[in-house]
Amino acid sequence: MRNDEHTDFQEEVAWRRWTQLVSPMAKFDLEIVMEFYSNAWPTKEAICDMRSWVMGQWVAFDADALKKFLDHPLILEEG
């Protein structure tokens, strides 16, 4: 998006500190991405442990892992 497009949306992304989340990486390995999504399935019926097995190691994608990636702790408002 250009700076003059969808300014309301861009302001919301900035307010939520999601810029890193919505900015695509310049380079990525398609095979690793495919392996991540292929292995990110529930381990038992309707149970997902929010991890994926990628290149011989577990990669977490639970709320804590996403907060760490975004460098943004989740702070819930009262109520």
Secondary structure, DSSP 8 states (H G I E B T S, - for coil): --TTSSHHHHHHHHHHT-HHHHS--S---HHHHHHHHHT-S-SBTTB--SEEEETTEEEE-SHHHHHHHHT--------
